[in-house]
Amino acid sequence: MIDRRGFVASGLTGGALAVASLVLPEPLRAERRRVPRWTAPSFALEEHTIADLVVAMESGRETSRSLVEQYFARMDAIDRDGPALRAVVERNPDALTIADGLDAERRAGHVRGPLHGIPIVVKDNIATADRMQSAAGSLALVGAAVPRDAFIIERLRAAGVVILGKTNLSEWANFRSTHSSSGWSGRGGQTRNPYALDRTPSGSSSGSAVAVAANLCAAGVGTETDGSILSPSAVCALVGLKPTVGLLSRAGIVPISHTQDTPGPMARTVRDAALLLGAMTGVDARDSATASSQGRSQGDYTRYLDAGGLRGARIGVARKKFFGYSDTTDRVIDTALDVLRREGAVLVDPANLSTAGQYDDAELEVLLYDFKADLNRYLGELGPDAPVHTLADVIAFNAAHRDAEMPFFAQELMLQAEAKGPLTDAGYVKARARCRRLSRAQGIDRTMDVHRLDAIVAPTQGPAWLIDLVNGDPSGGGNSTSPAAVAGYPSITVPAGNAFGLPIGLSFMGRRYHEGVLLRLAYAFERATTARTPPAFLPTVALT
């Protein structure tokens, strides 16, 4: 997803804090107290980490099959019924059979690794050559058989994970309309934020974020072009890691842009994200970008985790452009900065990214060109029975099925992309060079070099805004995902606190292939704050 709304607005502006601090008349105070809470049924696996699940299987208290059964029951209670989150668009009909096979391996003394038998979910734009669809949320791809598993799916299956199902997303990874609603797809409808059901889950890895946050699985996989892992993770109190472009293969993933796309892990803890990340790495001949990861990737990123990892770390605070748009967000993040200092980090405050925001137009130009070229290539590899084989076919399908595919917003971005020429066009070459120069040499690299930094931090974004199918996502400021996204560099968001019960995330961004450094810092911050709280499934924000 690219956050085309002007890069994500905060739902609460500076005035919100002042209003909240006033002494309210009794009728209004009473009204604010009358926010009914849906009480989820008790769940034995609530907030269990991957390590917790492994211990349960090793002790014989649980099996992979029993875990799958419990997560499926949880989906029945919360995703389909109850608050009806709409996070999981399709369950894997073979999950129990796969779990049985992994249980048999464990009984025979063969354990593939720390993910053996662990149930996870994956985003609906990641190809699985099984009985599930790989549709990117679009009805145009329902029934289109993929030729093989995505490379990261091959890696995950080899590690012993059980794929529970596919998660809903912002259709086509939110690259269809300038007025879209994050978390809405023609295939899955509108996913809802479990912290306040009338609030956005953000996009486009919306379903993965909500499924993990609501304990419908152990962890999940999303994809990002600009904000699609980090943004939904932040508003769902998750750890979300957008890796360096090239660390994880994109082969078999419905694309937006070979320049910026990457899959990545979404989890409730840094350790779980590290486990999932390591399982997906590897050089893939089908994605030439992964060649540069040779010798730089790790099969086990948990070795970087250190509770004292902030001691002596030099961390820059990118204030310009990312602070000042929401008092509530600033307050949470300033408290987080105090934690960094207390844990021994040396803060350089400010350490601004002077070029942030200067490449927004160029970024969109690159993505429009890439989308046409990359999607046509992906669709061209589908079998002859696929409903669509080109971007032009998708546009025609949407127009012919307007009631199902375009009841709320249209396909302006697709039309703009279709009008673009080849990747040899001078406009594309110039825009891509501008993005790379401003985001890398004159952006993240320069700031880190000048201040001798290990990482740069900023609020990931503000609190989740209200779902608005009439107007779409709001425009505004504050989202910090673009610098790392455009540069192709890694970034990780970690829960930092809450504003009116809505989660706020702190992002650490760093140099190319420095995932280990970011995981070390994020883990130490997580251990010092324990800021994640499970969702309460409120119908709306409790303003008290």
N, C-alpha and C positions, 0 to 999 in steps of 0.2 A: 504494500500500500504506500502511496505517497499521500501525505496529509494535505490535500489540495485546498483545504479550507483556509489557506493562509497560514497553515501549520498549527492547527488545533488551538481552540480558545479555552480559557478557563471558564467554568460555569459560575465562578464566584469572583467578582471584581473587588477592588480595594474597599468599596463601600460596604461589602457584606460583613466584614469584621466589626465595623462600627455599629451597624444595625444590630448585630447579634449581641452586642454588649449592653444595649439599652435595657432599662427596666420596662417591661411590656405590660400593657393593661391586662387584667385578669382574663377577659374573654380570649385574647390572643394567646396568652400563656397556656390556657386550657386547650385551645385548638392545637397548639404545637405538641401538647402531650398526647393527643388522640391520634397517634400514628400506630395503627395496629401492626403487630408483628406476627408473621407466619412462623410457627414453630416447626422446625424440621424434626422428623423422627430421629431418635438416637441412632448413631452410626458407629459401629465398632472400629472402623478404620479412619475416623475423623482426624485429619491433620497428620496421619502417619507418613513418615518419611520412607524413602526407598530402603534405608537401613532397617527401619522398624519392620517393614514387610519381609525383608530377608530373614531377620531374626525369627519372625513368626513362622516362616516356612521351614527354616532349619530346625526349629524346636518341634515341628509337627503340629503346632496349633492351627496353622493354616496351610493351604496348598495354593498353587497358582489357580487352580479351578475355583476354590472357595473365594479367592480374592475377586476373580472375574464375576462370580455370581453376586457377591456383595456390591460391587460397583454397578452391575446391571440393575440391581434392586434399587440402588440409590438413584440411578437415572430415572427409573419408573416414578419414584417418589418426588423428585425435585425437577427433573428436566422435562418430563412429559406432563406430570401432574403437579400439584402444589403451586409453587411460583412459576412453573412452566418457563424455564430459562431458555429453552431452545438452543442449547449449546452443542448438542450432538445431533448431527443431521442423519447419521446412519450408523447402526451397530454392525460389528463384524460377525456374520453368521457362523464363522469358523473359530471364534475366540475360545470357546470351551474345548473344542477338539485340540487346538494348539496348546492350550494350558495343560490338558491331560498328557500330551506328549512330553512337555517340559517337566511335569511332575514325575513321569516315568524315568526321565533322564536323571533327575535329582535322586530318586530312590536307588538308581543304579550306580550312584556315586559320581556322575558326570554333571558338573555345574559349569556352565559356560562363562560365568563371571558375575559381577555384582548386580546385573540387570536380569538374571535368569528368572523367568516367571513373572516379571513385573508388568502390570497392565498400564498401558499408556494410550493416549489419543493422538491423532495426527490431523492436520488441517486438510480440508477437502480439495486443495489444489496440489496435493502430493500423491503421485501415482502409486497405487497398489494393484498389482496384477492378480487380483483375487475376485471374490464375489461382491466386493464393494465398488461403488462408483468413484470416479476421480474427476469431479465435475466443476471445481472452482466455484461452487454455489450456483452455477448456471444450468438452466434446463436444456440449454443448447448442447451440453456435453453428457447429459444423462443417456446411457446406453452406448457411449463411445468406449470401446475396449482399449485399454492401454497396452502397448507391446510388452512391457516388463515393469517390474518394480522400479521406483526411483532408487538411485544409488544409496541414499541414506536409509531407505526402507530395507534394502538388502543388508546393510550394516546392522541395523537395529534387530532384524530377525536373527541374524547370526549371533548377536549378543544375548538372545533369549527373551526379548520383550514379547509381550502379547499385545497386539494392536486391538484395542476394544472397539474402535470405530473412528469415523471421520467427523470432524467438527465443522460447524457452520462458520461462515466468514463474511466479510464484506465482499459481495460478488465480484469476481475477477480481481480479487485482492484490492478492491476499492479503486480500480482504474477503469471506470466506466462513465461516471458522471461528476460534474462539478457541484451537484446538489445531493449527493448520496447521503444515506444514513448509515453510519458505521455499524456493522453487525447485521445488516439486512442482505438477504439473497433471495432470488426467485425460488431456489430449491428449499431453503430452510426458514424463510421468514425472518423476523427480527429477534436476535439474541438480546437478552436483558442482563443488566449488571446485577449480580447477587447482593451487592451492598445496598442498593436502592433500585428497585425494579423499573422505575421510570427513567433511570439514567443510562447513558450509553455504556456499552462494554468496550467502546472504542474499537479501532480496527487496524488492520483487517483480520488479524488472528484472534478475532473476538471469541469464537467458540472454544478454541483451545484455552484461552485465558479463563473463561468462565468455568469450563469443565474442571480445570485444575483448582481454581479458587474454591469451588463448591464441593470439592472432594468427590468428583465423579470418576477419578482416576488417580494414579500416583504422580504422573507428570504428563507433559504434552510437548508437541513440536509445532512451531509456527513458522512463518516465513516473513521476511521484511524486505521492502524496497526503501521506504523511509517511514519508520515509526510503527510498522505493523506488528512487531514483537514487543518493542519497548512501551508503546503507548497502552495497549490493552493490559500488559503486565502491570504497569504502574497503577491503573485505575482498579485493578483487581488484587492489589497487595501481593504481587508475585515477584519472583526473581525472573527476569527475562534477559537473555543474552543474545545480542546481535553480533555474530562473529565477523572477523575479517572476511571480505569477499574473496573466496578462493579456499578458505579453510574447509568448508563443507560443499560437496557437489550440489549443483542445481539440476543435474540431469534427471528428467522425469518429473519436474515440478512445473506446473503451468506458469509461464513467465510474465513478468512485466519488462524487466531490463537485465541483460547480462552484465551491465555496468554496475548495478547496485543490488541486485537480488541476492539473498542468502537465506537458507533455513537456519533455525536456531532453537535451543531448548527453552521451555517455560516451566517453572517449578515453584514449589512453596519454600524451598531452601536453596542456598547457594551450592551446597554439596550435591543436591539432587541435580541441579543444572549442570554442574561439572561432570557428574557421572554420565548424563545423557550426551553432553557435548563430545566427550572422549569416544563414546561408542559410534559416533557418526563420522568421524574424521577419516581421511584416506584419499589418496590420489586416484582420480577417476578419468580414464581415457575419454569418456563422453563429455567431460567438462574441462576444457584446457586451462581454465583459471586455477584449478587445483594443483597444477604442476608446480606452482610457486610455493605450495605448502610442504613440499618434500623437505624433510629435515626440520621443519618448523612446527609441525603439528604434534600433538600428544595423544596417546591412547588412553591416558589416565590423567585428567586435570585435577584430581583430588589431591595430588601431591603438592599443589601450590597453596592449599588451604592452611592458614595459620591464624589462630586467634589473636596473636600479637602482630599481625601483618601490617598494621598501620604505623607502628613505631618507626620513626625516622623517614617515613614516606613524604615526599614533597608533592602536594596536591594543589592545583590551581583552581580558583573559583571563577567561573565564567559568569559574571554578573550582567554585563551589557547584553541586552536583548532577551535574557532568560529570567531576570528578576524584575520586580516592580509592576507586574500586571495583575497580581493577586496577593493581597496582604496575608490571606490565610496560608497560601503556598509558601510565601517568603518566611513566615513565622516557623512553619514546620522545617523548612530547609535550614534556616539559621540555627535552629536547635540541633539539627543533624551535624552542622559544621562544628558546633561546640563539642559534639561527641567525637568527631575526628581529632580535634585538638586534644581532648582529654585522653584519647587513646594513643597519643604520641605523634600524630601527623604534624608536619610543618605546612601550614596553609599559606599560599600566596594569594592574597585577596585584595584587589581583583587580579585575575589573569585572563583578561578578556580575549575572545576570538574576534579579532578586529574585522574579519571578512564575513562573519556570520550574517546571513540574509542577503549578501551581495550576489549570490548565484542562484536565487530561487527561480528566476525566469529561465536561466540556462539549464537548470536541472529539469524543469518540465519539458523543455525542448528535447533534451537527451532522451527522456523517458518516452515521449511520444514516438520518436524514431525507433527506439529499441523495441517498444511494444509491438509495433507493426511487424518488424523483422523477426523478432523472437517468437511471437505468437504464431505467425505464419509457418515458421519452421516447426514448432511444436505440433500444431494441428496437422501439418502435412505428414507427420509420422504416424498418425492414427490410421486405423484400418479403413477400408472403403465403405464400411457400413456406418461410420461416424456421421452424425447429422451435419457437422460443419468441418471444413478443412482450411479455411482462411478467415482472417479478421472480417473481410467483406461478408462472408457467410454468416458470421456471428451477428453483425449489424443487421443483416436481412432477417435472421431468425428473431432477433429482439423486436423488430418492427412488425413481423408477422404474428408474434405472440405478445403483443403489447399489454394486454390485460394481465398476464401472468408475470411478465418480465419487467414491465415499465409502469406499474400502477402509481408509483410515487415520484420517480425521477427517471431521466432519459439516459442518453449515451453520448453526451457531448465529447468526452475525452476519446472515445473510440472513433468518432467521426473525425476529430482532429488528427488522430494517429493515422487513420486510413489515407488522409490527404498528403501524408509525408512521402518523401522519395526514399531512395536507398541510403545506406549508411555511409556512402561516399560523398553525399551532399556537403558542400562547404559549410552550410549552416549547422549541420550536425557536428562536423569535425571541430568547428570553432567553439560551439557550446560545450562539447565534452572537454576540450582543452581548458576552457575557462573554469569549469567545475573542478577539474583536478587541480589546477593551479591555486585557486582560491581556497579550496577546502584542505589541501595537503600542504604544499610548500609555504603558502602565505597564511595558512589557517592553523590546523592542529599541530603540524610539525614545528612551525615557527614559534607558536606560543610555548610548546613544551621545551624547545631548545633554549629560548631566551630565559625562561624561568627554571630550567633544569628540573622538569616535572616528571613524576611517575604516572600521573593521571590528571585529568581535568574533570571537575564535577559541576553539575547544574541540576536544578529541578527537572525531572523528566517532562512534566507538564502540570497543569492545574487539575483540580478535581473534575470528575466526570460531569459532563453537561447533560441536560435533559434530552431524551430521544425526541426528535422532531421530524416526522415523516413528511410534513408539509413543506418545510423549508430546507431540510437536510442539516448536516452538521454546521455549526456556526463558524464564522471566520474570527480570527483573533491572534493573539501572540502567546509566546511563552514556551512552545514546544522546543525541546533541545535536541531532537533526534537527527536533524538534517546534517550537521557538520560531520558526524561519523558516517552517516548513510552516504552522503555524496563522496566523501573521501574513500569509502570502502573499508573503514577502520572499525575496530571492535568497540562496543559499548554495552554496559550492563546496568540495568535498573534494579534497585533493591528497595523494599518498603522502608519508608522513613517516618511515617506518622499518618495522621488523619485530620481532615477538615470536615467538621460536621458528620463524622462517621464515614467520609469518603476517602479512600486511600490516596496518599501522595508518595511518589517514588523519587529517589535520588539516583541520578545517572553518573556513572564513572566511564569516561571515554579515554582511549589511549592510542598508542602507536600500533601500526600494522603487525599482526600476529603476536600481540602482547596480551592475549586472553588470560594467560597465567597470572600476570601482574594484576589485572583487573579482578580476577577471581580472588586473589589473595586479599586485596583491599576490601572488596565487597563482603567477603566472609568475615573479616575482622569487624567491619561495621555492623553486619547482621548480628554477630554474637554480642556486640556491645549494646545493641538497641532492642533486639527482639520485638521489632515494631509491627510485624504482621499480626493481624487479628482475623479470625474467620468471619465470613459474611453472616449477616443477620436476616437477609431476605426481606428487608423492610419495603413496603410498597412505595415509599418516598423518603426523602431525607428527614430525620428527626432534628429539627432546628434547635432544640434545646441542648 
